[in-house]
């Protein structure tokens, strides 16, 4: 029986062998992920990029980033106050960061989706919490007094159009006892959705001889209808007072709506 089965399955040497058809490669099935996992993956992606840019180009005035995804490319727009240093021909930081991002997130293996890092300017330095935190850090490393540095930064921020500011500096400022000093100025919200929309926060750590000094800068941005230097959404408690109309405009408006009901109007005409 074994021999019969072998003869049934194996073809003789002189028998013609049928040409095998070329197998068509099947399309790779696309992985479907849930909305919850997608939001988590996007948040982790933004957090890693923000941490990378903060460590590498924080001294160049890095203030934030925007990610725009299209069918062919993923464009990462980096906002910096000193963007000319990043876009100069002698500086290759942007290309190095782009290469690192491609290797970290496997963009090099995808032909239909590539990453592109672009530096965009951010003109108003006083409204950037990250830039002010870096400036305070540099001055503390230079040996300037804490109170002088905080007050100068606070005056500069308020003069550039910010509604309010709070600067917290903690650590061994004087002596061996650690403490926290807070410097406040202007108006600043601290709760609710306006805090998320209007407050810009940046934290930096300064390594001095006596220990680590923490710097936290909170800036309340102004309302900007264009959304360039502040949120376009107004505060929920903001009230806009519209100037009153003149008597002639009111009379004309009432006449258009009901010309026969306004007996006290100068333009009243009987039916």
BAVOGU-674856 format. One record per residue: residue number from 1; residue in one letter; x, y, z of N, C-alpha, C in turn. Coordinates in Angstrom, 1 decimal. Layout:
BEGIN
SITE nuvo loba    npx    npy    npz   capx   capy   capz    cpx    cpy    cpz
SITE  NUM    A      X      Y      Z      X      Y      Z      X      Y      Z
...
END
This chain:
BEGIN
SITE nuvo loba    npx    npy    npz   capx   capy   capz    cpx    cpy    cpz
SITE    1    X    0.8   -1.2    0.0    0.0    0.0    0.0    0.9    1.2    0.0
SITE    2    X    2.0    1.1    0.7    2.8    2.3    0.7    3.4    2.6   -0.7
SITE    3    X    3.7    1.5   -1.4    4.3    1.7   -2.8    3.2    2.3   -3.7
SITE    4    X    2.0    1.9   -3.6    0.9    2.4   -4.4    0.7    3.9   -4.1
SITE    5    X    0.7    4.2   -2.8    0.5    5.6   -2.5    1.7    6.4   -3.0
SITE    6    X    2.9    5.9   -3.0    4.0    6.7   -3.5    3.9    6.8   -5.0
SITE    7    X    3.5    5.8   -5.7    3.3    5.9   -7.2    2.1    6.9   -7.5
SITE    8    X    1.2    7.0   -6.6    0.1    7.9   -6.9    0.5    9.3   -6.7
SITE    9    X    1.4    9.5   -5.8    1.7   10.9   -5.5    3.0   11.4   -6.2
SITE   10    X    3.8   10.5   -6.6    5.0   10.9   -7.3    4.9   10.6   -8.8
SITE   11    X    5.3   11.5   -9.6    5.2   11.3  -11.1    6.5   10.7  -11.6
SITE   12    X    6.4    9.8  -12.6    7.6    9.2  -13.2    8.5   10.2  -13.8
SITE   13    X    9.8    9.8  -14.0   10.8   10.7  -14.4   10.5   11.1  -15.9
SITE   14    X    9.9   10.2  -16.7    9.7   10.6  -18.1    8.4   11.3  -18.3
SITE   15    X    7.6   11.4  -17.3    6.3   12.0  -17.5    6.5   13.5  -17.6
SITE   16    X    5.7   14.2  -18.5    5.8   15.6  -18.7    5.3   16.3  -17.4
SITE   17    X    6.0   17.3  -17.0    5.6   18.1  -15.8    4.9   19.3  -16.2
SITE   18    X    3.8   19.6  -15.7    3.0   20.8  -16.0    3.7   22.0  -15.4
SITE   19    X    3.6   23.1  -16.2    4.3   24.3  -15.8    3.4   25.0  -14.7
SITE   20    X    4.1   25.3  -13.6    3.4   25.9  -12.5    3.2   27.4  -12.8
SITE   21    X    2.0   27.8  -12.4    1.6   29.2  -12.6    2.3   30.1  -11.5
SITE   22    X    2.7   31.3  -12.0    3.4   32.2  -11.0    2.4   32.7  -10.0
SITE   23    X    2.8   32.5   -8.8    1.9   32.9   -7.7    1.9   34.4   -7.5
SITE   24    X    0.7   35.0   -7.5    0.5   36.5   -7.3    0.7   36.8   -5.8
SITE   25    X    1.6   37.6   -5.5    1.7   38.0   -4.0    0.5   38.6   -3.5
SITE   26    X    0.0   38.1   -2.4   -1.2   38.7   -1.8   -0.9   40.0   -1.1
SITE   27    X   -1.9   40.9   -1.2   -1.7   42.2   -0.5   -1.6   42.1    1.0
SITE   28    X   -0.8   42.8    1.6   -0.6   42.8    3.0   -1.8   43.3    3.7
SITE   29    X   -2.4   42.6    4.6   -3.6   43.2    5.3   -3.2   44.3    6.2
SITE   30    X   -4.0   45.4    6.1   -3.8   46.6    6.9   -4.3   46.3    8.4
SITE   31    X   -3.5   46.7    9.3   -3.8   46.5   10.7   -4.8   47.6   11.1
SITE   32    X   -5.9   47.2   11.7   -6.8   48.2   12.2   -6.7   48.3   13.7
SITE   33    X   -6.5   49.5   14.2   -6.3   49.8   15.6   -7.5   50.6   16.1
SITE   34    X   -7.8   50.4   17.3   -8.9   51.1   17.9   -8.6   52.6   18.0
SITE   35    X   -9.7   53.4   18.2   -9.5   54.9   18.3   -8.7   55.2   19.6
SITE   36    X   -8.9   54.4   20.7   -8.2   54.6   21.9   -6.7   54.5   21.8
SITE   37    X   -6.3   53.4   21.1   -4.9   53.1   20.9   -4.3   54.1   20.0
SITE   38    X   -5.1   54.6   19.0   -4.5   55.6   18.1   -4.2   56.9   18.8
SITE   39    X   -5.1   57.3   19.7   -4.9   58.6   20.4   -3.7   58.4   21.3
SITE   40    X   -3.6   57.3   21.9   -2.4   57.0   22.8   -1.1   57.0   22.0
SITE   41    X   -1.1   56.4   20.9    0.1   56.4   20.0    0.5   57.8   19.6
SITE   42    X   -0.5   58.6   19.2   -0.2   60.0   18.8    0.3   60.8   19.9
SITE   43    X   -0.2   60.6   21.1    0.3   61.3   22.3    1.7   61.0   22.6
SITE   44    X    2.0   59.7   22.6    3.4   59.2   22.8    4.3   59.8   21.8
SITE   45    X    3.9   59.8   20.5    4.7   60.3   19.4    5.0   61.8   19.7
SITE   46    X    4.0   62.6   20.0    4.3   64.0   20.3    5.1   64.2   21.5
SITE   47    X    4.9   63.4   22.5    5.7   63.6   23.8    7.2   63.2   23.5
SITE   48    X    7.5   62.2   22.7    8.9   61.9   22.4    9.5   63.0   21.5
SITE   49    X    8.8   63.5   20.6    9.3   64.6   19.8    9.6   65.8   20.6
SITE   50    X    8.7   66.2   21.5    8.9   67.4   22.3   10.1   67.2   23.2
SITE   51    X   10.3   66.0   23.8   11.4   65.8   24.7   12.7   65.9   23.9
SITE   52    X   12.7   65.3   22.7   13.9   65.3   21.8   14.3   66.8   21.4
SITE   53    X   13.3   67.5   21.0   13.6   68.9   20.6   14.0   69.8   21.8
SITE   54    X   13.4   69.5   22.9   13.8   70.3   24.1   15.2   70.1   24.5
SITE   55    X   15.7   68.9   24.4   17.1   68.6   24.8   18.1   69.0   23.8
SITE   56    X   17.7   69.0   22.5   18.7   69.3   21.5   18.7   70.7   21.0
SITE   57    X   17.6   71.3   20.8   17.5   72.7   20.3   16.8   73.6   21.3
SITE   58    X   16.9   73.3   22.6   16.3   74.2   23.6   17.0   75.5   23.7
SITE   59    X   18.3   75.5   23.5   19.1   76.7   23.6   18.8   77.6   22.4
SITE   60    X   18.3   77.1   21.3   17.9   77.9   20.1   16.5   78.5   20.2
SITE   61    X   15.9   78.4   21.4   14.6   79.0   21.5   13.5   78.2   21.1
SITE   62    X   13.6   76.9   21.3   12.5   76.0   20.9   11.2   76.2   21.7
SITE   63    X   10.1   76.5   21.0    8.8   76.8   21.7    7.7   75.8   21.5
SITE   64    X    7.8   75.0   20.5    6.7   74.0   20.3    6.8   73.4   18.9
SITE   65    X    5.9   72.5   18.6    5.9   71.8   17.3    4.5   71.6   16.9
SITE   66    X    4.4   71.4   15.6    3.1   71.0   14.9    3.4   69.8   14.0
SITE   67    X    2.5   68.8   14.0    2.7   67.7   13.1    1.5   67.7   12.1
SITE   68    X    1.8   67.7   10.8    0.8   67.6    9.8    1.1   66.4    8.9
SITE   69    X    0.1   65.5    8.9    0.2   64.2    8.2   -0.6   64.3    6.9
SITE   70    X    0.0   63.9    5.8   -0.7   63.8    4.5   -0.5   62.4    4.0
SITE   71    X   -1.0   62.1    2.8   -0.9   60.8    2.2    0.6   60.4    1.9
SITE   72    X    1.4   61.4    1.6    2.8   61.1    1.1    3.8   61.5    2.2
SITE   73    X    3.7   62.5    3.0    4.7   63.0    3.9    4.1   63.3    5.2
SITE   74    X    5.0   63.3    6.3    4.6   63.7    7.6    5.5   64.9    7.9
SITE   75    X    4.9   66.1    7.9    5.7   67.3    8.1    5.7   67.7    9.6
SITE   76    X    6.8   67.9   10.2    7.0   68.3   11.6    7.5   69.7   11.6
SITE   77    X    6.7   70.7   12.0    7.1   72.1   12.0    7.5   72.4   13.4
SITE   78    X    8.8   72.8   13.5    9.4   73.2   14.8    9.4   74.7   14.9
SITE   79    X    8.8   75.2   16.0    8.8   76.7   16.2   10.0   77.0   17.1
SITE   80    X   10.7   78.0   16.7   11.9   78.5   17.4   12.1   80.0   17.3
SITE   81    X   12.5   80.6   18.3   12.7   82.1   18.2   14.0   82.4   17.4
SITE   82    X   15.0   81.5   17.5   16.2   81.7   16.7   16.3   80.6   15.6
SITE   83    X   15.3   80.7   14.7   15.2   79.7   13.7   16.2   79.9   12.6
SITE   84    X   16.8   81.1   12.5   17.9   81.3   11.5   19.1   80.4   11.9
SITE   85    X   19.4   80.2   13.1   20.5   79.3   13.5   20.3   77.9   13.0
SITE   86    X   19.0   77.5   13.0   18.7   76.1   12.6   18.7   75.9   11.1
SITE   87    X   18.3   77.0   10.4   18.1   76.9    8.9   19.4   77.3    8.2
SITE   88    X   20.4   77.7    8.9   21.7   78.2    8.2   22.4   77.0    7.6
SITE   89    X   23.2   77.2    6.6   23.9   76.2    5.8   24.9   75.5    6.7
SITE   90    X   25.5   76.2    7.6   26.6   75.6    8.4   26.0   74.7    9.5
SITE   91    X   24.7   74.9    9.8   24.1   74.1   10.9   23.4   72.9   10.3
SITE   92    X   23.7   71.7   10.8   23.1   70.5   10.3   22.2   69.8   11.4
SITE   93    X   21.7   70.6   12.4   20.9   70.0   13.4   19.6   69.4   12.9
SITE   94    X   19.0   70.2   12.0   17.7   69.8   11.4   17.8   68.4   10.7
SITE   95    X   18.9   68.3    9.9   19.0   67.1    9.1   19.3   65.9   10.1
SITE   96    X   20.1   66.2   11.1   20.4   65.1   12.1   19.2   64.7   12.8
SITE   97    X   18.3   65.6   13.2   17.1   65.3   13.9   16.2   64.5   13.0
SITE   98    X   16.1   64.9   11.7   15.3   64.2   10.8   15.7   62.8   10.6
SITE   99    X   17.0   62.6   10.5   17.5   61.2   10.4   17.2   60.4   11.6
SITE  100    X   17.3   61.0   12.8   17.0   60.2   14.0   15.5   59.9   14.1
SITE  101    X   14.7   60.8   13.7   13.2   60.5   13.7   12.9   59.4   12.7
SITE  102    X   13.5   59.4   11.6   13.3   58.3   10.6   13.7   57.0   11.1
SITE  103    X   14.8   56.9   11.8   15.3   55.6   12.3   14.4   55.2   13.5
SITE  104    X   14.0   56.1   14.3   13.3   55.8   15.6   11.9   55.3   15.2
SITE  105    X   11.2   55.9   14.3    9.8   55.5   14.0    9.7   54.8   12.6
SITE  106    X   10.8   54.3   12.1   10.8   53.4   10.9   10.2   54.2    9.7
SITE  107    X   10.5   55.4    9.5   10.0   56.1    8.3   10.9   55.8    7.1
SITE  108    X   12.1   55.3    7.3   13.0   55.0    6.2   12.5   53.8    5.4
SITE  109    X   11.8   52.9    6.0   11.3   51.7    5.3   10.0   51.9    4.5
SITE  110    X    9.4   53.1    4.7    8.1   53.3    4.0    8.4   54.3    2.9
SITE  111    X    8.0   53.8    1.7    8.2   54.6    0.5    7.1   55.7    0.3
SITE  112    X    5.9   55.3    0.8    4.8   56.2    0.6    4.6   57.2    1.7
SITE  113    X    5.4   57.2    2.7    5.3   58.1    3.8    6.7   58.5    4.3
SITE  114    X    7.0   59.7    4.2    8.4   60.2    4.6    8.2   61.3    5.6
SITE  115    X    9.2   61.5    6.4    9.1   62.6    7.4   10.0   63.8    6.9
SITE  116    X    9.5   65.0    7.2   10.2   66.2    6.9   10.1   67.2    8.0
SITE  117    X   11.3   67.6    8.5   11.4   68.5    9.7   11.7   69.9    9.1
SITE  118    X   10.9   70.9    9.5   11.0   72.3    9.0   11.0   73.2   10.2
SITE  119    X   11.9   74.2   10.2   12.0   75.2   11.3   11.2   76.4   10.9
SITE  120    X   10.3   76.8   11.8    9.4   78.0   11.6    9.7   79.1   12.6
SITE  121    X    9.6   80.3   12.3   10.0   81.4   13.2    8.9   81.6   14.2
SITE  122    X    9.2   82.1   15.4    8.3   82.5   16.5    8.9   83.9   17.0
SITE  123    X    8.3   85.0   16.5    8.9   86.3   16.7    8.8   86.8   18.2
SITE  124    X    7.7   86.6   18.8    7.5   87.2   20.1    8.1   86.3   21.2
SITE  125    X    9.3   86.7   21.7   10.0   85.9   22.7    9.3   86.0   24.1
SITE  126    X    8.7   87.1   24.3    8.1   87.3   25.6    6.9   86.4   25.9
SITE  127    X    6.3   85.8   24.9    5.1   84.9   25.0    5.5   83.4   25.0
SITE  128    X    6.8   83.2   24.9    7.3   81.8   24.9    7.8   81.4   26.3
SITE  129    X    7.1   80.5   27.0    7.6   80.1   28.3    8.9   79.3   28.2
SITE  130    X    9.0   78.5   27.1   10.3   77.7   27.0   11.5   78.6   26.8
SITE  131    X   11.3   79.6   26.0   12.5   80.5   25.8   12.8   81.3   27.1
SITE  132    X   11.8   81.7   27.8   12.1   82.5   29.0   12.7   81.6   30.1
SITE  133    X   12.3   80.3   30.1   12.9   79.4   31.1   14.4   79.1   30.7
SITE  134    X   14.7   79.0   29.4   16.1   78.8   29.0   16.9   80.1   29.3
SITE  135    X   16.3   81.2   29.1   17.0   82.5   29.4   17.3   82.6   30.9
SITE  136    X   16.4   82.2   31.8   16.6   82.3   33.2   17.7   81.2   33.6
SITE  137    X   17.6   80.1   33.0   18.6   79.1   33.2   20.0   79.6   32.9
SITE  138    X   20.2   80.2   31.7   21.5   80.7   31.3   22.0   81.8   32.3
SITE  139    X   21.1   82.6   32.7   21.5   83.7   33.7   21.9   83.2   35.0
SITE  140    X   21.2   82.1   35.5   21.6   81.5   36.8   22.9   80.8   36.7
SITE  141    X   23.2   80.2   35.5   24.5   79.6   35.3   25.6   80.6   35.3
SITE  142    X   25.2   81.8   34.8   26.2   82.9   34.8   26.5   83.5   36.1
SITE  143    X   25.7   83.2   37.1   26.0   83.7   38.5   25.2   84.9   38.9
SITE  144    X   24.1   85.3   38.1   23.3   86.4   38.5   22.4   86.1   39.7
SITE  145    X   22.1   87.1   40.5   21.2   86.8   41.6   19.8   86.4   41.2
SITE  146    X   19.2   85.6   42.0   17.9   85.0   41.6   16.8   86.1   41.5
SITE  147    X   16.7   87.0   42.5   15.7   88.0   42.5   15.8   88.9   41.3
SITE  148    X   17.0   89.3   40.9   17.2   90.2   39.8   16.8   89.5   38.5
SITE  149    X   17.2   88.2   38.3   16.8   87.5   37.1   15.3   87.3   37.0
SITE  150    X   14.6   87.0   38.1   13.2   86.8   38.0   12.4   88.1   37.7
SITE  151    X   12.8   89.2   38.3   12.1   90.4   38.1   12.4   90.9   36.7
SITE  152    X   13.6   90.8   36.2   13.8   91.2   34.8   13.0   90.4   33.8
SITE  153    X   13.0   89.1   34.0   12.2   88.3   33.1   10.7   88.6   33.2
SITE  154    X   10.2   88.9   34.4    8.8   89.2   34.5    8.4   90.5   33.9
SITE  155    X    9.3   91.5   34.0    9.0   92.8   33.3    9.1   92.6   31.8
SITE  156    X   10.0   91.8   31.3   10.1   91.6   29.9    8.8   90.9   29.3
SITE  157    X    8.4   89.9   30.0    7.2   89.1   29.6    5.9   90.0   29.6
SITE  158    X    5.7   90.8   30.6    4.5   91.7   30.7    4.6   92.8   29.6
SITE  159    X    5.8   93.2   29.3    5.9   94.3   28.3    5.7   93.8   26.9
SITE  160    X    5.7   92.5   26.7    5.5   92.0   25.3    4.0   91.5   25.1
SITE  161    X    3.1   91.9   26.0    1.7   91.7   25.7    1.1   90.5   26.5
SITE  162    X    1.8   89.9   27.4    1.3   88.8   28.2    0.3   89.3   29.2
SITE  163    X   -0.7   88.6   29.5   -1.7   89.0   30.5   -1.2   88.8   31.9
SITE  164    X   -0.5   87.7   32.1    0.0   87.4   33.5    1.2   86.5   33.4
SITE  165    X    1.9   86.4   34.5    3.1   85.5   34.5    3.4   85.1   36.0
SITE  166    X    3.9   83.9   36.1    4.3   83.4   37.4    5.6   82.6   37.2
SITE  167    X    6.7   83.0   38.0    8.0   82.3   37.9    8.3   81.7   39.3
SITE  168    X    8.5   80.4   39.3    8.8   79.7   40.5   10.3   79.2   40.4
SITE  169    X   11.1   79.5   41.4   12.5   79.1   41.4   12.7   78.4   42.8
SITE  170    X   13.0   77.1   42.7   13.1   76.3   44.0   14.5   75.7   44.1
SITE  171    X   14.9   75.4   45.3   16.2   74.8   45.5   17.0   75.5   46.6
SITE  172    X   18.3   75.2   46.7   19.1   75.8   47.7   19.6   77.2   47.2
SITE  173    X   18.7   78.1   47.3   19.0   79.5   46.8   20.0   80.2   47.7
SITE  174    X   19.7   80.1   49.0   20.6   80.7   50.0   20.8   79.8   51.2
SITE  175    X   22.0   79.4   51.4   22.2   78.5   52.5   21.9   77.0   52.2
SITE  176    X   21.8   76.2   53.2   21.6   74.8   53.0   20.1   74.4   53.0
SITE  177    X   19.2   75.3   53.4   17.8   75.1   53.5   17.2   75.3   52.1
SITE  178    X   16.5   74.3   51.5   15.9   74.5   50.2   14.6   75.2   50.4
SITE  179    X   14.2   76.1   49.5   12.9   76.8   49.6   12.5   77.2   48.1
SITE  180    X   11.3   77.7   48.1   10.7   78.1   46.8   10.3   79.6   46.8
SITE  181    X   10.7   80.3   45.8   10.4   81.7   45.6    9.5   81.8   44.4
SITE  182    X    8.3   82.5   44.6    7.3   82.7   43.5    7.2   84.2   43.2
SITE  183    X    7.3   84.5   41.9    7.2   85.9   41.5    6.0   86.0   40.5
SITE  184    X    5.0   86.8   40.9    3.7   86.9   40.1    3.6   88.3   39.6
SITE  185    X    2.9   88.4   38.5    2.5   89.7   37.9    1.4   89.6   36.9
SITE  186    X    0.5   90.6   36.9   -0.6   90.6   36.0   -1.7   89.6   36.4
SITE  187    X   -2.6   89.3   35.5   -3.8   88.4   35.7   -3.5   87.0   35.1
SITE  188    X   -3.9   86.0   35.9   -3.6   84.6   35.5   -4.7   83.7   36.0
SITE  189    X   -5.2   82.9   35.1   -6.2   81.9   35.5   -5.5   80.6   35.9
SITE  190    X   -6.2   79.8   36.8   -5.5   78.6   37.3   -6.3   77.4   37.3
SITE  191    X   -7.6   77.5   36.8   -8.4   76.3   36.8   -9.2   76.3   35.4
SITE  192    X   -9.8   75.1   35.2  -10.7   74.9   34.1  -10.1   74.8   32.7
SITE  193    X  -10.9   74.9   31.7  -10.4   74.8   30.3   -9.6   76.0   29.9
SITE  194    X   -9.9   77.3   30.4   -9.0   78.4   30.1   -7.6   78.2   30.5
SITE  195    X   -7.3   77.5   31.5   -5.9   77.2   31.9   -5.2   76.3   30.8
SITE  196    X   -5.9   75.4   30.3   -5.3   74.6   29.2   -5.1   75.4   28.0
SITE  197    X   -6.0   76.3   27.6   -5.9   77.0   26.4   -4.9   78.2   26.5
SITE  198    X   -4.9   78.9   27.7   -4.2   80.2   27.7   -2.8   80.1   28.5
SITE  199    X   -2.6   79.1   29.3   -1.4   79.1   30.1   -0.3   78.2   29.4
SITE  200    X    0.8   78.9   29.2    2.0   78.2   28.6    3.0   77.9   29.8
SITE  201    X    3.4   76.6   29.9    4.2   76.2   31.0    5.5   75.6   30.5
SITE  202    X    6.6   75.9   31.2    7.9   75.3   30.8    8.7   75.1   32.1
SITE  203    X    9.4   74.0   32.2   10.2   73.6   33.4   11.6   73.3   32.9
SITE  204    X   12.6   73.9   33.6   14.0   73.6   33.4   14.7   73.4   34.7
SITE  205    X   15.8   72.6   34.6   16.6   72.3   35.8   18.0   72.8   35.6
SITE  206    X   18.5   73.5   36.6   19.8   74.2   36.5   20.7   73.5   37.5
SITE  207    X   21.8   72.9   37.0   22.8   72.3   37.9   23.9   73.2   38.4
SITE  208    X   23.8   73.7   39.6   24.7   74.6   40.2   25.6   73.8   41.2
SITE  209    X   26.5   74.6   41.8   27.5   73.9   42.7   26.8   73.4   44.0
SITE  210    X   25.8   74.2   44.4   25.1   73.8   45.7   24.0   72.8   45.4
SITE  211    X   23.7   72.5   44.2   22.6   71.5   43.9   21.8   71.8   42.7
SITE  212    X   20.7   71.2   42.5   19.8   71.4   41.4   18.8   72.5   41.7
SITE  213    X   18.7   73.4   40.8   17.7   74.5   41.0   16.6   74.3   39.9
SITE  214    X   15.4   74.3   40.4   14.2   74.1   39.5   13.6   75.5   39.1
SITE  215    X   13.3   75.6   37.8   12.8   76.8   37.2   11.5   76.5   36.5
SITE  216    X   10.4   77.1   36.9    9.1   76.9   36.3    8.5   78.2   35.9
SITE  217    X    8.1   78.4   34.6    7.6   79.6   34.1    6.2   79.3   33.6
SITE  218    X    5.2   80.1   34.0    3.9   80.1   33.5    3.5   81.4   33.0
SITE  219    X    3.0   81.5   31.7    2.7   82.7   31.0    1.2   82.6   30.5
SITE  220    X    0.4   83.6   30.9   -0.9   83.6   30.4   -0.9   84.4   29.1
SITE  221    X   -1.3   83.7   28.0   -1.2   84.4   26.7   -2.4   85.3   26.4
SITE  222    X   -2.3   86.3   25.6   -3.4   87.2   25.3   -4.3   86.5   24.3
SITE  223    X   -5.5   87.1   24.2   -6.5   86.6   23.2   -6.1   87.1   21.8
SITE  224    X   -6.0   86.2   20.8   -5.6   86.6   19.5   -6.6   86.0   18.5
SITE  225    X   -7.4   86.7   17.8   -8.4   86.1   16.9   -7.7   85.3   15.8
SITE  226    X   -6.5   85.7   15.4   -5.8   84.9   14.3   -5.2   83.6   14.8
SITE  227    X   -5.0   83.5   16.1   -4.4   82.3   16.7   -2.9   82.3   16.6
SITE  228    X   -2.2   83.4   16.3   -0.7   83.4   16.1    0.0   83.4   17.4
SITE  229    X   -0.3   84.4   18.2    0.4   84.6   19.5   -0.5   84.2   20.7
SITE  230    X   -1.6   83.7   20.5   -2.5   83.3   21.6   -3.7   82.6   21.1
SITE  231    X   -4.5   82.0   22.0   -5.7   81.2   21.5   -6.7   82.1   20.9
SITE  232    X   -7.4   81.6   19.9   -8.4   82.4   19.2   -9.7   82.3   19.9
SITE  233    X   -9.9   81.4   20.8  -11.1   81.2   21.6  -11.1   82.2   22.8
SITE  234    X  -12.1   83.1   22.9  -12.1   84.1   24.0  -12.4   83.4   25.3
SITE  235    X  -12.1   84.1   26.4  -12.4   83.6   27.7  -13.9   83.5   27.9
SITE  236    X  -14.3   82.6   28.7  -15.8   82.4   28.9  -16.4   83.6   29.7
SITE  237    X  -15.7   84.3   30.5  -16.2   85.4   31.2  -15.9   86.8   30.6
SITE  238    X  -15.4   86.8   29.4  -15.2   88.1   28.7  -16.5   88.7   28.2
SITE  239    X  -16.6   90.0   28.4  -17.8   90.8   28.0  -17.4   91.9   27.1
SITE  240    X  -18.0   91.9   25.9  -17.7   93.0   24.9  -18.9   93.9   24.9
SITE  241    X  -18.6   95.2   25.2  -19.6   96.3   25.2  -19.7   96.9   23.8
SITE  242    X  -20.9   96.8   23.2  -21.1   97.3   21.9  -21.6   98.8   22.0
SITE  243    X  -21.1   99.7   21.3  -21.6  101.1   21.5  -23.0  101.2   21.0
SITE  244    X  -23.8  102.1   21.6  -25.3  102.2   21.3  -25.5  102.8   19.9
SITE  245    X  -26.5  102.5   19.3  -26.9  103.1   18.0  -27.5  104.4   18.2
SITE  246    X  -27.5  105.2   17.2  -28.1  106.5   17.2  -29.6  106.4   17.1
SITE  247    X  -30.3  107.5   17.4  -31.8  107.5   17.4  -32.3  107.3   16.0
SITE  248    X  -31.6  107.8   15.0  -32.1  107.7   13.6  -31.9  106.2   13.1
SITE  249    X  -30.8  105.6   13.5  -30.7  104.2   13.1  -31.7  103.3   13.8
SITE  250    X  -32.0  103.6   15.1  -33.1  102.8   15.7  -34.4  103.0   15.1
SITE  251    X  -34.8  104.3   14.8  -36.1  104.5   14.1  -36.2  103.9   12.8
SITE  252    X  -35.1  103.9   12.0  -35.1  103.3   10.7  -35.2  101.8   10.8
SITE  253    X  -34.6  101.2   11.8  -34.7   99.8   12.0  -36.1   99.3   12.4
SITE  254    X  -36.7  100.1   13.3  -38.0   99.8   13.7  -39.0   99.9   12.5
SITE  255    X  -38.8  101.0   11.7  -39.7  101.2   10.6  -39.6  100.1    9.6
SITE  256    X  -38.4   99.5    9.4  -38.3   98.3    8.5  -39.0   97.1    9.0
SITE  257    X  -39.0   96.9   10.3  -39.6   95.7   10.9  -41.1   95.9   10.9
SITE  258    X  -41.6   96.9   11.5  -43.1   97.1   11.6  -43.4   98.6   11.4
SITE  259    X  -43.6   99.1   10.2  -43.8  100.5   10.0  -45.1  101.1   10.5
SITE  260    X  -46.1  100.2   10.9  -47.4  100.7   11.4  -47.6  100.6   12.9
SITE  261    X  -46.6  100.1   13.7  -46.8   99.8   15.1  -46.0  100.8   15.9
SITE  262    X  -45.1  101.6   15.4  -44.3  102.5   16.2  -44.9  103.9   16.1
SITE  263    X  -45.8  104.1   17.1  -46.5  105.4   17.1  -45.6  106.5   17.6
SITE  264    X  -44.7  106.2   18.5  -43.8  107.2   19.0  -42.6  107.6   18.1
SITE  265    X  -42.5  106.9   17.0  -41.4  107.1   16.1  -41.7  108.3   15.2
SITE  266    X  -40.7  109.0   14.9  -40.8  110.2   14.0  -41.2  109.9   12.6
SITE  267    X  -40.9  108.6   12.2  -41.2  108.2   10.8  -42.5  107.5   10.8
SITE  268    X  -43.4  107.6   11.8  -44.6  106.9   11.8  -45.6  107.4   10.8
SITE  269    X  -46.2  106.5   10.0  -47.2  106.8    9.0  -48.5  106.0    9.3
SITE  270    X  -49.6  106.6    9.4  -50.8  105.9    9.7  -51.2  105.0    8.5
SITE  271    X  -51.9  103.9    8.7  -52.3  103.0    7.6  -53.3  103.6    6.8
END
